[in-house]
Every structure is written in C-alpha cells, then in structure tokens.
Amino acid sequence: MHPVARMLQQILEGWDIPTPSGALRVREDAALRQVPGVPYSLATNLAHACRWQRLWLGSLGLGPLQDWRQVCREDFRAARPGEWPSDRREFVEGLRAAYQLALLQVDSLEEKSLDTLMKIAIHAAYHLGQCNALRKIEKADRG
C-alpha cells in the first residue's frame, strides 16, 4: 500500500489517535461551547478543518472547486448552531474519499495530487488531535 494511503488508513482507523467518528462524538451544545482561555470551540476548529479539506478535495476532483480566498476570509469563523452535524459528516466522508483515491488511483496520480492528499492527512491528524483535546477541556470545564 502506498504510504499516503496507509497514513489516511491509520487516521480513519484510529491507529494512533481516536478515530474521526470517535473524536467527534460530541453533542452540538458542547462542541459549540467556548471555554474561557481557549482560543476557539471544538465546532469552530472542525469547521476550519472542513473548509481546507473541502478546498483540497475540490482540487483533486472530489468535490466542487473552492475559491481559496473565500476559504481564507472564513478561516476560523465561529461555528454556528446547526453546522456541527453536517461538518462532522463532511469531515469523515472527505477523509474516506481521500483514502479511496489514494488506495485505488495512487499509481496514476501526479506529484501535486499526492502532495494534496498528504496535506489532507496531516491537517486532519493535527486537527483531530486538537478536537480530542478540546473535547476533554470542555468536559473538564463543565465539571
């Protein structure tokens, strides 16, 4: 298996960190809650991760093309009530789509596309780690 596909597999299956579905198994009210002293909520962190993943997936032909300037303008915009369920679903489905592309077409991909898959994987792992920490911080703050 190509290393990029293996990396995406490890993220999706939770080899080193909780699975995306597990890390994001949080009620919307808790995900939206801004804990004092923390720069953003779990929902805002995930919305940021989704925006960039959507941009990169679009560049791979796995969704509509996105305007990177718009992504930058909305970067870390506070998540709104009602977005959490669709962001969770989109994030996990996007990772699965990237994995399937890496698994099935990796030999025919150009270097730029492989780099984009790598960005998706690294960015997802980074933000999943943050989501896991933010979930624990919010729970501890609630008591």
N, C-alpha and C positions, 0 to 999 in steps of 0.2 A: 504494500500500500504506500502511496506517495506520502511523504512527511506532512504536507499540508492537509491532506485528507485525514491522516492519523491525528493531527492536532485538533481538527474540528470534531473528530470522533471522541477524543478524550474530553473535550469541553461538553459535548452533548450527553455523554455517558457519565460524567461526573467522576472521572478518574482521580483528579487532584483537588477539585473544589466541588461544592454541591452542584447537582445538575441545574440547568437553567430553570426548569419547571419547579424544582425544589427550592432554589434560592428565591424564586419569585412567588412562592405560595404564601401570599400575604393579603390580608383584607385591604380594600382600597382606602379606607379611612386611615389605617396605619401607614400605608405606602405614601399617602399624601401629607402626613403629619410632619411638620417642620420641627425638629428637635432643637432646642436652644443650643447654640455653639457649634452646630453642624451646618456646613455651607448650603446644603440642599436636601430635599426629601428623597427617599428611595424612588418615588414615582418620577421626579424630575431627572434623577440620574438615569433611570431606564429610558425615559423619553429622549434624552440626549443620545444614548447608545442606539436607539431605534433610528433616529434621524440620520446618523452617519452610516449605519448598516444599510438603510434604505438607499442612500446615495451610492454606496459601493455596489450593492446588488443591482441597481439600475445600470451601472456602468458595465456590469457583466451580462446584461440582457436578461436578468432575473426579476425584472420589475420595470416600472416606468423610469425614464431618466429624470433625475432631480437636478435642480439648479443649486450648485454648491454655495452660491452667495446667499440664497434663501436659507440653506441649512445653517450657515454661519450666523445670519441675523437671528434665527430662532434658537441658537445653541444655548442650552441651559435655561430656556424659558421655563418658568414654573409650570409644572404639570397641572392640568385642570381636572376637576371631578368628571368622571365618565371615561377618561382616556386610559386608565390603568388596565382594564381587561383587554382592550384591543392592543395596547402596547406589549403586554405580556405575550399575547398570542403571536403578534407580528415578530417579536424578537426571537422567539423559539422557532417559529416557522422559517424565518430568514436564515437562522443558523443551519437548519435542516436542508434548506435549498442550497446553501453554500457547500455543505458537506456532500450532497448528491452530485453537484457539479464537479467538485474535487475528486470524488470517488469514480465517477463514470466518464469524465472527459478530460482528466488531468493531462494525459499524454498529448492532447491536441491543443492545449491552452498556451497562449503566448506568455512570455515572462511577465508582462504587465498585469495580465489576469491572475497569474499565480501570486504576484505581489499584492493584488487587491484581496484575494482570498486570505492571504496572510494578515493583512490589515484587519479584516473582519474577525479572524480568530483571535488575534492579540487584543483588539479593542473589546471584544466580547468577554474574554477571560478577565481582563482588567476590571471592566465594569461589573461583571458578575461577582468578583471579589468584593468590590465596593458595595454592591447590593446586599450581599451576605452580611457585611459589617454594619451597614445602615439598618438592616432588619434587626440585628441584635441590639444596636444602640437604641432604636426606637422602643423595643420591647423592654429593655432595662430602664429607660426613662419613664415608661408607663408604670413600672413597678410591678 
